Amino acid sequence: MKPIFSALVLTQIAFATQLLMQSPVSLAQDSNKSSLSARGAATTATITQQLDQIGATYYKANQPGATVIVVKDGKTLLRKAYGIANIDRKEPLQADYVMRLGSITKQFTSVAILQLVEEGKVALNDPVTKFFPDYPASGKSITVEHLLTHTSGIPSYTGKPDFIATAGKDISVQEMVDSFKNDALEFEPGTAYKYNNSGYFLLGAIIEKVSGEPYAKFVEKRLFAPLGMKDTAYEGYERSKQARAAGYSQLTGEFQPSMKISMTQPYAAGALTSTVDDLAKWDAAVSAGKLLKADHWKRAFTSYKLKNGQDTNYGYGWGIGQFESQPMISHGGGIPGFSTFALSLPKDKVYVAVLTNADGGLAQPEMVAMRLAAAVIGKPIPEFKAVTLDQKTLDQYAGVYRIDENNRRIVVREGDKLVMTRTNGPRTVMQPYSQNGFFKDNNSLLRVEFNRNAKGEVIEAVVHQQGTSISHPKLNEALPEAPKAFAMTPEQFDVFAGDYELNPNFVLNVRREGNKFITQATGQGAVNIVAVSADTFSAPDVGAQLKFEKTADGKITQLVLTQGGQSMPAKKVK
């Protein structure tokens, strides 16, 4: 999922993608027979060739690319780079090049905290106020465990409207904590799960307060050095001179250097850099139960339960889930110039890491990693091919499907495809691959299957994504009325054209390209907008709305962007 306005609300550099999925309950499970040997005559060389073909499918030689490692039973089956490390220098990417990890950083932060727990210096039920006496009263109900599991209710600082505009500025740990500590909680701690960078920023600050050392030095001394991870560091505190890849963003169809960000901002939530080789060392140590006692590893890989007993599918710095009917632990990351994903299948002793040097415009690293993992365990994921279904069949799948008490999946037919929209979310166009199965495209693992009862009535939509399957029952609710298109001529639209400043150095450009109405945020791709009234436009592909305001004499003064439940004004500057 990559909402194009993510930099405004969900944040393009959310060193956290919502791509942080799945994981197992325990690392102490024995491997079944090697799936490689079970494939008969298949040799390691053959498997490596198959894996290489998967990687080569998604990354072009003249574009930013990826470093990839695939390990099975402690043996490296694939270690390779695809694409360009530096476009200006036409420098090919090498497998040992350093990349930003983004939110994969969180698992290192969680292990550091658990080491302090084992030393008796921190307790999982310690309140935030124990470490920050001046934290507001809400901190008394927020525990260290809430921070580890994204259940604190603290708003994520990366989701604030001014985050992008100030992302390049150096900031102290205390200044960042001060920037969000007085924000009202989004929910009572422990009652809901919402991915949150503020929690992991606070965990980094706790590490510093308790240990008396900077976060960068602590993780180097306690984690990287003992495991021989010589090329892993907090960015700016590297110990080796290993070459690193330049990071890119895709703008108007071309890859350009990504926006700058001060690494004081992602901090313990996303500021680490590494190589696929070092990540394989890390996974080997984790799988062997090093660094922590067995009971703390078990807790780290157990899905945290909310007060109502609901699973969050997240442990301590890792996602917890299933992949092809076996436990998986995994996490992804997104940060300017880079997108990453790493997964482990403890049952089959498989580890896959994919690090890319672009934050968009390439195949999603979690999709590539899962295709590689599926191939290794002998369950390759097929490349779906679109088929044609008649309109009558497609119309039977249209309807409202339940996600939870407050959210729905809306499915409608548009031509020969279905469009699925989550409550207040972006549109996803789905094309059929079977009589009841639909997929987004072969750059995504998202697919949906509609099931019927004995009477032939559609009763549920099963959403398959990132190794998990979730059933959404069909409800007897009317489809919401689609916004009616408003007839607007190109000349009428032209009065809205211009730049609208959400924050300094961060603007929405509104323009017309022929008869198409377009908006584009700084550092992001162009988005089509559709007039729904004389002054309001919908951006259905990203779940957003733009409403323009004007003076009594008709002069446009600003627009208000509404997305993800937030409304943000942007004054016209051009």
C-alpha positions as CSV (number, residue, x, y, z in Angstrom):
1,M,0.0,0.0,0.0
2,K,1.5,3.2,-1.1
3,P,-0.9,6.2,-0.9
4,I,0.7,8.9,-2.9
5,F,-0.2,11.6,-0.4
6,S,1.4,9.4,2.3
7,A,4.0,12.2,3.0
8,L,1.1,14.4,4.1
9,V,-0.7,12.1,6.4
10,L,0.7,8.6,6.6
11,T,4.1,9.9,5.6
12,Q,6.1,8.9,2.7
13,I,9.1,8.4,4.9
14,A,7.3,6.6,7.6
15,F,10.3,4.3,8.3
16,A,7.7,1.9,9.1
17,T,5.6,1.2,6.2
18,Q,2.5,-0.4,7.1
19,L,4.4,-3.2,5.6
20,L,5.4,-4.6,8.9
21,M,3.7,-7.9,9.1
22,Q,4.0,-11.4,10.5
23,S,6.0,-13.6,12.7
24,P,6.1,-16.8,14.7
25,V,5.3,-17.6,18.3
26,S,8.6,-19.4,18.9
27,L,12.0,-19.9,17.5
28,A,12.5,-23.2,19.1
29,Q,10.7,-25.2,16.4
30,D,12.6,-28.0,14.5
31,S,12.9,-27.9,10.8
32,N,11.0,-30.4,8.7
33,K,12.8,-32.3,6.0
34,S,14.5,-29.9,3.7
35,S,12.0,-28.8,1.1
36,L,14.9,-28.6,-1.3
37,S,15.7,-32.3,-1.1
38,A,12.0,-33.0,-1.3
39,R,12.0,-31.6,-4.7
40,G,13.9,-34.6,-6.0
41,A,16.6,-33.8,-8.5
42,A,16.6,-30.1,-7.8
43,T,20.1,-29.1,-6.9
44,T,21.3,-26.0,-4.9
45,A,22.5,-24.6,-8.2
46,T,19.1,-25.0,-9.8
47,I,17.4,-23.4,-6.8
48,T,19.8,-20.5,-6.9
49,Q,19.1,-20.0,-10.6
50,Q,15.3,-20.0,-10.0
51,L,15.8,-17.4,-7.2
52,D,18.0,-15.3,-9.4
53,Q,15.3,-15.3,-12.1
54,I,12.8,-14.0,-9.6
55,G,15.0,-11.2,-8.5
56,A,16.0,-10.3,-12.1
57,T,12.3,-10.1,-13.1
58,Y,11.7,-7.1,-10.9
59,Y,14.8,-4.9,-11.1
60,K,16.2,-3.3,-14.3
61,A,19.9,-2.9,-14.9
62,N,19.6,0.9,-15.6
63,Q,17.4,1.8,-12.6
64,P,17.8,1.8,-8.8
65,G,17.6,-1.8,-7.6
66,A,18.0,-4.1,-4.7
67,T,20.5,-6.2,-2.8
68,V,19.1,-9.6,-1.9
69,I,20.0,-12.5,0.3
70,V,18.3,-15.9,0.7
71,V,19.5,-18.3,3.4
72,K,18.2,-21.9,4.0
73,D,19.5,-24.1,6.8
74,G,22.4,-21.7,7.3
75,K,23.5,-21.9,3.7
76,T,23.3,-18.9,1.4
77,L,21.3,-19.8,-1.7
78,L,21.2,-16.3,-3.3
79,R,23.4,-13.2,-2.6
80,K,23.1,-10.8,-5.4
81,A,22.5,-7.2,-6.4
82,Y,20.3,-5.9,-9.2
83,G,20.3,-2.4,-10.7
84,I,22.2,0.8,-10.2
85,A,23.8,2.1,-7.0
86,N,24.4,5.6,-8.4
87,I,22.6,6.9,-11.5
88,D,24.9,9.8,-12.2
89,R,28.0,7.6,-12.0
90,K,26.3,4.7,-13.7
91,E,27.7,2.6,-10.8
92,P,26.2,-0.9,-10.6
93,L,24.8,-2.0,-7.3
94,Q,26.9,-4.6,-5.4
95,A,25.6,-7.2,-2.9
96,D,27.7,-5.8,-0.1
97,Y,26.6,-2.1,-0.4
98,V,25.1,-0.4,2.6
99,M,21.5,0.7,2.6
100,R,19.2,2.5,5.0
101,L,17.0,0.0,6.9
102,G,14.1,2.2,7.9
103,S,11.8,0.5,10.3
104,I,13.8,-2.8,10.4
105,T,15.7,-0.6,13.0
106,K,12.9,-1.3,15.5
107,Q,13.9,-4.9,16.1
108,F,17.3,-3.8,17.2
109,T,15.8,-1.2,19.5
110,S,13.5,-3.8,21.1
111,V,16.4,-6.2,21.7
112,A,18.4,-3.4,23.3
113,I,15.5,-2.7,25.6
114,L,15.1,-6.4,26.5
115,Q,18.7,-6.6,27.4
116,L,18.1,-3.7,29.9
117,V,15.1,-5.6,31.2
118,E,17.3,-8.7,31.9
119,E,19.7,-6.5,33.8
120,G,16.9,-5.2,36.0
121,K,17.3,-1.6,34.8
122,V,14.0,-1.5,32.9
123,A,10.7,-3.4,33.5
124,L,8.1,-4.0,30.7
125,N,5.4,-2.6,33.0
126,D,7.4,0.6,33.9
127,P,5.4,3.7,33.1
128,V,6.8,6.3,30.8
129,T,6.9,8.8,33.7
130,K,9.5,6.7,35.4
131,F,12.0,7.8,32.8
132,F,10.4,11.2,31.9
133,P,9.2,12.8,35.2
134,D,7.9,15.9,33.3
135,Y,5.8,13.7,30.9
136,P,2.1,14.6,31.1
137,A,-0.2,12.5,33.3
138,S,-1.1,10.3,30.4
139,G,2.4,8.8,30.7
140,K,1.5,7.1,33.9
141,S,-0.8,4.7,32.0
142,I,1.7,4.1,29.1
143,T,4.2,1.3,29.8
144,V,7.4,0.2,28.1
145,E,5.5,-2.7,26.7
146,H,2.9,-0.4,25.1
147,L,5.7,1.4,23.4
148,L,7.2,-1.9,22.0
149,T,3.8,-3.1,20.7
150,H,2.4,0.1,19.2
151,T,-0.5,0.1,21.6
152,S,0.4,3.3,23.6
153,G,-2.1,5.6,21.9
154,I,0.6,8.3,21.4
155,P,0.2,10.0,18.0
156,S,3.1,9.2,15.7
157,Y,5.2,12.3,15.1
158,T,5.8,11.2,11.5
159,G,2.1,11.7,10.8
160,K,2.0,15.3,11.8
161,P,1.4,17.8,9.0
162,D,4.6,19.7,9.6
163,F,6.9,16.6,9.6
164,I,8.0,16.7,6.0
165,A,8.8,20.4,6.0
166,T,11.1,20.0,9.0
167,A,12.5,16.5,8.2
168,G,15.9,17.9,7.1
169,K,16.5,19.7,10.4
170,D,18.7,18.3,13.2
171,I,16.8,17.9,16.4
172,S,17.7,16.7,19.9
173,V,16.1,13.8,21.5
174,Q,14.4,16.0,24.1
175,E,13.2,18.4,21.5
176,M,11.5,15.6,19.6
177,V,9.9,14.1,22.7
178,D,8.7,17.6,23.7
179,S,7.1,17.9,20.2
180,F,4.6,15.1,20.8
181,K,4.4,14.5,24.6
182,N,1.5,16.9,25.1
183,D,-0.6,15.5,22.2
184,A,-3.8,13.9,23.3
185,L,-3.8,10.1,23.2
186,E,-5.6,8.6,20.3
187,F,-6.9,5.8,22.5
188,E,-6.5,4.3,26.0
189,P,-3.2,2.5,26.2
190,G,-3.5,-1.3,25.5
191,T,-7.0,-1.0,23.9
192,A,-5.9,-0.7,20.3
193,Y,-3.0,-1.1,17.9
194,K,-1.8,1.7,15.7
195,Y,1.7,1.7,14.2
196,N,3.6,4.4,15.8
197,N,7.1,5.9,15.5
198,S,6.8,8.0,18.6
199,G,6.8,4.9,20.8
200,Y,10.2,3.7,19.4
201,F,11.6,7.2,19.6
202,L,10.8,7.1,23.3
203,L,12.4,3.6,23.6
204,G,15.6,5.1,22.2
205,A,15.5,7.9,24.8
206,I,14.9,5.3,27.6
207,I,18.0,3.4,26.4
208,E,20.1,6.5,26.7
209,K,18.7,7.6,30.1
210,V,19.2,4.1,31.6
211,S,22.6,3.2,30.1
212,G,24.1,6.7,30.1
213,E,25.3,6.1,26.5
214,P,24.0,7.5,23.2
215,Y,21.7,5.1,21.4
216,A,24.1,4.8,18.5
217,K,26.9,3.7,20.8
218,F,24.8,1.3,22.9
219,V,23.5,-0.7,19.9
220,E,27.0,-0.8,18.4
221,K,28.6,-2.1,21.6
222,R,25.8,-4.5,22.6
223,L,24.6,-5.8,19.3
224,F,26.7,-5.0,16.2
225,A,30.2,-5.6,17.5
226,P,29.5,-8.9,19.3
227,L,27.9,-10.3,16.2
228,G,30.6,-9.1,13.8
229,M,28.1,-6.8,12.0
230,K,30.9,-4.4,10.9
231,D,28.9,-2.6,8.3
232,T,25.8,-1.9,10.5
233,A,25.5,1.4,12.3
234,Y,23.3,4.4,13.2
235,E,23.8,6.5,10.0
236,G,26.6,9.0,10.7
237,Y,28.3,6.7,13.2
238,E,29.7,4.1,10.7
239,R,32.8,2.1,11.7
240,S,33.6,0.8,8.3
241,K,34.2,2.5,4.9
242,Q,32.0,0.1,3.0
243,A,30.5,1.7,-0.1
244,R,26.8,2.6,0.1
245,A,24.0,3.1,-2.4
246,A,22.5,6.4,-3.2
247,G,18.8,6.7,-2.5
248,Y,16.1,7.7,-5.0
249,S,12.5,8.7,-5.4
250,Q,10.5,8.4,-8.6
251,L,9.2,11.8,-9.6
252,T,7.2,12.4,-12.8
253,G,8.3,9.0,-14.1
254,E,12.0,9.5,-13.5
255,F,14.2,8.6,-10.6
256,Q,15.8,11.5,-8.8
257,P,17.8,11.9,-5.6
258,S,15.5,11.5,-2.6
259,M,14.6,14.3,-0.2
260,K,17.1,14.9,2.6
261,I,16.3,13.9,6.1
262,S,18.3,14.4,9.3
263,M,18.8,11.0,10.8
264,T,18.2,12.6,14.2
265,Q,14.6,12.4,13.3
266,P,14.0,8.6,12.6
267,Y,16.5,7.9,15.5
268,A,15.6,4.6,17.3
269,A,12.6,4.1,15.0
270,G,14.5,4.0,11.7
271,A,18.0,5.5,11.5
272,L,20.1,2.3,11.1
273,T,22.0,1.3,8.0
274,S,23.2,-2.2,7.1
275,T,23.9,-4.8,4.4
276,V,22.2,-8.0,3.5
277,D,25.2,-9.9,4.8
278,D,25.0,-8.3,8.2
279,L,21.3,-8.9,8.4
280,A,21.9,-12.6,7.7
281,K,24.3,-12.6,10.7
282,W,21.7,-10.9,12.8
283,D,19.0,-13.5,11.9
284,A,21.5,-16.4,12.6
285,A,22.1,-14.9,16.1
286,V,18.4,-14.4,16.7
287,S,17.6,-17.9,15.5
288,A,20.3,-19.4,17.8
289,G,18.8,-17.5,20.8
290,K,21.8,-15.3,21.4
291,L,21.7,-11.9,23.1
292,L,18.6,-12.7,25.2
293,K,17.2,-15.4,27.4
294,A,14.8,-17.8,25.8
295,D,11.7,-16.4,27.7
296,H,12.3,-12.9,26.3
297,W,12.8,-14.2,22.8
298,K,9.5,-16.0,23.2
299,R,7.8,-12.8,24.3
300,A,9.3,-10.8,21.5
301,F,7.8,-13.3,19.0
302,T,4.4,-13.6,20.6
303,S,1.6,-11.5,19.2
304,Y,0.6,-8.9,21.8
305,K,-3.0,-9.1,23.0
306,L,-5.2,-6.0,23.6
307,K,-7.2,-5.7,26.7
308,N,-10.2,-7.2,24.9
309,G,-8.1,-10.3,24.0
310,Q,-7.7,-9.4,20.3
311,D,-4.3,-10.2,18.7
312,T,-2.3,-7.4,17.2
313,N,-0.1,-9.6,15.0
314,Y,2.9,-7.6,16.4
315,G,5.4,-8.6,19.1
316,Y,8.4,-6.5,20.2
317,G,9.8,-5.0,17.0
318,W,8.7,-7.8,14.7
319,G,5.4,-8.5,13.0
320,I,3.8,-11.9,13.9
321,G,1.9,-13.9,11.3
322,Q,1.7,-16.8,9.0
323,F,3.1,-17.5,5.5
324,E,2.0,-20.6,3.5
325,S,0.7,-22.2,6.7
326,Q,3.8,-21.7,8.8
327,P,4.9,-19.1,11.3
328,M,6.7,-16.0,10.0
329,I,8.4,-13.1,11.7
330,S,9.0,-10.1,9.5
331,H,9.3,-6.3,9.2
332,G,9.5,-3.7,6.5
333,G,10.8,-0.2,6.3
334,G,10.4,2.9,4.2
335,I,12.6,6.0,4.5
336,P,13.7,8.6,1.9
337,G,15.5,6.8,-0.9
338,F,15.0,3.3,0.4
339,S,12.4,0.6,1.0
340,T,13.2,-2.7,2.8
341,F,11.8,-6.0,4.0
342,A,13.1,-9.0,5.8
343,L,11.4,-12.2,6.9
344,S,12.2,-15.4,8.7
345,L,10.5,-18.8,8.5
346,P,11.8,-20.6,11.6
347,K,10.2,-23.9,10.8
348,D,12.0,-24.2,7.5
349,K,15.0,-22.2,8.7
350,V,14.6,-19.7,5.8
351,Y,15.7,-16.0,5.9
352,V,15.2,-13.5,3.2
353,A,16.2,-9.8,3.1
354,V,15.5,-7.4,0.2
355,L,16.9,-3.8,0.5
356,T,16.1,-1.4,-2.3
357,N,17.6,2.0,-3.0
358,A,14.3,3.7,-4.1
359,D,11.4,4.6,-1.9
360,G,8.9,4.1,-4.8
361,G,8.7,3.1,-8.4
362,L,10.1,-0.4,-7.9
363,A,8.5,-3.7,-7.0
364,Q,7.6,-3.7,-3.3
365,P,10.4,-5.5,-1.4
366,E,8.0,-7.5,0.8
367,M,6.4,-8.9,-2.4
368,V,9.8,-9.9,-3.8
369,A,10.9,-11.4,-0.5
370,M,7.8,-13.5,-0.2
371,R,8.1,-14.8,-3.7
372,L,11.7,-15.8,-3.0
373,A,10.7,-17.5,0.3
374,A,7.8,-19.3,-1.3
375,A,10.1,-20.6,-4.0
376,V,12.7,-21.9,-1.4
377,I,10.0,-23.9,0.5
378,G,8.7,-25.4,-2.7
379,K,5.5,-23.4,-2.9
380,P,6.1,-20.8,-5.6
381,I,3.6,-18.0,-5.9
382,P,2.1,-18.0,-9.5
383,E,2.1,-15.0,-11.7
384,F,-1.6,-14.3,-12.2
385,K,-3.0,-13.6,-15.7
386,A,-6.1,-11.5,-16.1
387,V,-9.2,-13.2,-17.5
388,T,-12.6,-11.7,-18.6
389,L,-15.7,-12.1,-16.6
390,D,-19.2,-11.0,-17.6
391,Q,-20.8,-8.0,-16.0
392,K,-23.5,-10.1,-14.3
393,T,-20.9,-12.1,-12.4
394,L,-18.9,-9.0,-11.5
395,D,-22.0,-7.3,-10.2
396,Q,-22.7,-10.2,-7.8
397,Y,-19.4,-9.3,-6.0
398,A,-20.3,-5.7,-5.5
399,G,-21.3,-4.8,-2.0
400,V,-20.3,-3.8,1.5
401,Y,-18.0,-6.1,3.5
402,R,-17.2,-5.8,7.2
403,I,-13.7,-5.1,8.5
404,D,-14.7,-4.2,12.0
405,E,-17.3,-2.2,13.8
406,N,-16.4,1.1,12.2
407,N,-14.7,0.1,8.9
408,R,-15.9,-1.5,5.7
409,R,-14.6,-2.6,2.4
410,I,-16.7,-1.3,-0.4
411,V,-16.6,-3.2,-3.7
412,V,-18.0,-1.8,-6.9
413,R,-17.8,-2.7,-10.6
414,E,-16.1,-0.3,-13.0
415,G,-16.2,-1.7,-16.5
416,D,-14.6,-5.2,-16.6
417,K,-12.9,-4.8,-13.2
418,L,-13.7,-4.4,-9.5
419,V,-12.7,-1.4,-7.4
420,M,-12.2,-2.0,-3.7
421,T,-12.0,0.8,-1.2
422,R,-11.5,0.7,2.5
423,T,-13.4,3.3,4.7
424,N,-11.7,6.6,4.1
425,G,-9.0,4.8,2.1
426,P,-7.6,4.8,-1.4
427,R,-9.1,2.9,-4.4
428,T,-7.6,-0.4,-5.4
429,V,-8.5,-1.7,-8.9
430,M,-8.7,-5.5,-9.0
431,Q,-8.7,-7.6,-12.1
432,P,-10.1,-11.2,-12.3
433,Y,-7.8,-14.2,-12.6
434,S,-10.5,-16.8,-12.1
435,Q,-14.3,-17.0,-11.7
436,N,-14.1,-15.7,-8.1
437,G,-10.5,-14.5,-7.7
438,F,-9.1,-11.1,-8.3
439,F,-5.6,-9.6,-8.1
440,K,-4.1,-6.1,-8.1
441,D,-1.1,-6.7,-10.3
442,N,2.0,-8.9,-10.3
443,N,3.9,-6.3,-8.4
444,S,1.7,-6.9,-5.4
445,L,0.6,-10.0,-3.4
446,L,-2.8,-8.6,-2.8
447,R,-5.6,-10.8,-4.0
448,V,-9.3,-11.3,-3.1
449,E,-11.4,-14.4,-3.4
450,F,-15.2,-14.2,-3.1
451,N,-17.0,-17.2,-1.6
452,R,-20.6,-18.3,-1.9
453,N,-23.0,-20.4,0.2
454,A,-24.9,-23.5,-0.9
455,K,-27.5,-21.2,-2.5
456,G,-24.9,-19.6,-4.7
457,E,-25.1,-16.2,-2.8
458,V,-21.8,-14.3,-2.2
459,I,-21.2,-14.4,1.6
460,E,-17.7,-13.2,2.1
461,A,-14.5,-11.6,0.6
462,V,-11.3,-13.3,1.7
463,V,-8.4,-10.8,1.4
464,H,-5.0,-12.5,0.9
465,Q,-2.0,-10.3,1.5
466,Q,1.6,-10.8,2.7
467,G,1.0,-14.4,3.7
468,T,-2.2,-13.9,5.7
469,S,-5.8,-14.4,4.8
470,I,-8.6,-12.4,6.4
471,S,-12.3,-13.0,5.9
472,H,-14.7,-10.1,5.5
473,P,-18.4,-11.1,5.7
474,K,-20.7,-9.5,3.2
475,L,-23.3,-7.2,4.9
476,N,-26.8,-6.4,4.0
477,E,-25.9,-2.7,3.7
478,A,-26.5,-0.4,0.7
479,L,-23.5,0.7,-1.2
480,P,-22.7,4.3,-0.4
481,E,-23.5,6.8,-3.1
482,A,-20.6,7.5,-5.3
483,P,-19.8,11.2,-5.6
484,K,-21.4,12.5,-8.7
485,A,-19.1,14.0,-11.2
486,F,-19.5,17.7,-11.6
487,A,-19.4,19.2,-15.1
488,M,-16.4,21.5,-15.3
489,T,-14.7,22.9,-18.3
490,P,-10.9,23.3,-18.6
491,E,-11.3,27.0,-18.4
492,Q,-13.3,26.8,-15.2
493,F,-10.7,24.6,-13.7
494,D,-7.8,26.9,-14.6
495,V,-8.8,29.4,-11.8
496,F,-7.7,26.7,-9.3
497,A,-4.3,26.1,-10.9
498,G,-1.2,27.0,-8.8
499,D,0.9,26.0,-5.8
500,Y,-0.6,25.6,-2.4
501,E,1.8,25.6,0.6
502,L,1.0,23.0,3.3
503,N,4.3,23.9,5.0
504,P,7.5,25.7,4.0
505,N,9.1,23.8,1.1
506,F,6.2,21.4,0.9
507,V,3.5,22.3,-1.6
508,L,0.6,20.8,-3.5
509,N,0.8,21.8,-7.2
510,V,-2.6,21.9,-8.9
511,R,-2.6,21.9,-12.7
512,R,-4.3,20.8,-15.9
513,E,-2.7,18.5,-18.5
514,G,-5.0,18.7,-21.5
515,N,-8.4,17.8,-20.1
516,K,-7.0,16.0,-17.1
517,F,-7.0,17.7,-13.7
518,I,-3.9,16.9,-11.7
519,T,-2.4,17.5,-8.2
520,Q,1.1,16.6,-7.1
521,A,2.8,17.0,-3.7
522,T,6.4,17.8,-3.3
523,G,8.5,14.7,-3.9
524,Q,5.6,12.6,-4.9
525,G,3.8,11.4,-8.0
526,A,1.0,13.0,-9.9
527,V,-2.6,12.2,-8.9
528,N,-5.8,12.6,-10.9
529,I,-8.5,14.7,-9.3
530,V,-12.2,14.8,-10.3
531,A,-14.6,17.7,-9.7
532,V,-17.5,16.8,-7.4
533,S,-18.8,20.4,-7.0
534,A,-17.9,23.9,-8.1
535,D,-15.1,24.1,-5.5
536,T,-14.4,20.6,-4.4
537,F,-12.3,17.8,-6.0
538,S,-11.9,14.1,-5.1
539,A,-8.7,12.2,-5.5
540,P,-10.2,8.7,-5.3
541,D,-6.9,6.8,-5.9
542,V,-5.5,8.1,-2.7
543,G,-8.7,8.6,-0.6
544,A,-8.3,12.4,-0.5
545,Q,-10.4,15.5,-1.1
546,L,-9.4,19.0,-2.0
547,K,-11.8,21.9,-1.2
548,F,-10.8,25.4,-2.5
549,E,-11.7,28.5,-0.6
550,K,-12.1,32.0,-2.1
551,T,-12.8,35.6,-1.3
552,A,-16.1,37.4,-2.0
553,D,-14.7,38.6,-5.3
554,G,-13.8,35.1,-6.4
555,K,-10.1,35.0,-5.7
556,I,-8.8,31.6,-4.6
557,T,-6.9,31.9,-1.3
558,Q,-6.3,28.4,-0.1
559,L,-7.4,24.8,-0.3
560,V,-8.1,22.3,2.5
561,L,-6.8,18.8,2.0
562,T,-8.8,16.1,3.8
563,Q,-7.3,12.6,4.0
564,G,-7.2,9.9,6.6
565,G,-9.5,11.8,8.9
566,Q,-7.3,14.9,8.9
567,S,-7.9,18.2,7.3
568,M,-5.0,20.5,6.5
569,P,-5.2,24.0,5.0
570,A,-2.7,25.1,2.3
571,K,-2.5,28.7,1.3
572,K,-2.1,29.6,-2.4
573,V,1.4,30.9,-3.1
574,K,1.4,31.0,-6.9
